[in-house]
Amino acid sequence: MGQWDRDANGGQHLEQALAAVEAMGASDAVVVPATPSSSMLTAGARTGRVTMETAARIYRAMVLAGGC
């Protein structure tokens, strides 16, 4: 038995979650990890020609500026 089976409002909650995901796609929003992976930092450092530490600071600043 899954969580949705135990929750009398499970169907409603699922519909709300699906609507939220759909709205994110329509608004050009994406979900990103709070902490970047090493491959993400490597790509950022190479592209920006900065150190990995600087790439990490830039990433955190961007995530925070996005409201997370």
N, C-alpha and C positions, 0 to 999 in steps of 0.2 A: 504494500500500500504506500503510495507516494504522498508527499506533503499536500498536493492539490486534492487528493482524495479525502484527507482529514479536515480540510478547511472548507467550511460551507460557502465561503466567498472566493474559493480558489479560482473558479472560472472568471470572475470579475477581476481578480488580481492579475491573472494571466493576460486578460484583455488590456488592462491598464499598462502592464509591462510591455506588451507588444506595441501599443500605441506610442509609448515613450521611445522605443527603439526606432519606430518608423519616423517619428518627429525628428530624431537626431539625424537620420539620413537625409531628410528633407531640408534640414538647416545646414547641411555640409559639415556637421560636427563629427568628430571621431573620438574613440576611446583610446587613450594611451596609458601606458604604465606610469605610476607615480615615480618609479625609479627606472631609469633607462638601462637597457642591457649593455653589455660591453660592446656588442656589435653596433648598437645604435650610437654609442659614444665614439667609437672608432670612425663610423661614417660621418658624424658631425665634425669631429676633429679634422679629418681629411678634407672635407668640403670647405670648412671655414679656415683651414690652415692654422689651427689653434691646438693647444694641448688638450689632452683628454679631460683634465681638471676644468679647463675653461669651457669645454663642450658640456660638461656636467652642470656647471653653473648656469650656462645659457639655457640648457634644457629645463632646469628647475625654475628659472625665471619665466620661461614661456608657459610652463604648466600653471604656475601661480597666477600669471597674468590672464590666463584663460578661465580663471575662477575655480580652480581645484584646490 
